[in-house]
Amino acid sequence: MAMEATEIERMIKEAMPDAEITIEDLRGDGDHYSASIVSGAFEGKSRVQQHQMVYDALQGKMGGELHALALKTGTPGGA
């Protein structure tokens, strides 16, 4: 089952309310997305830790409802 971009954004916003999120459906199939996320919550975190925070926000949906998500993460002013 595919996942809507609005649902991905909602889940990330719940975990990181200050996040600025841009999501693109790469194939138009609801399974392959690209997301750019800028949040102060990423401050002081490595890129791997930032991506893990996003995966945690998606509450286990990666690999199931959400097949692929290419991530670009950063902090305000340093994205």
GIPE-V394511 format. One record per backbone hydrogen bond with DSSP energy under -1.0 kcal/mol. NH is the residue of the N-H (numbers start at 0). CO is the residue of the C=O. If there is no record, write none. Layout:
nh->{NH,NH}
co->{CO,CO}
This chain:
nh->{2,7,8,9,10,11,12,13,14,15,18,19,21,23,25,32,33,34,35,36,37,38,41,42,44,49,50,51,52,53,54,55,56,57,58,60,62,63,65,67,69,71,73,77}
co->{29,3,4,5,6,7,8,9,10,11,15,37,35,33,31,67,23,69,21,71,19,73,38,39,41,45,46,47,48,49,50,51,52,53,55,57,65,60,60,30,32,34,36,74}
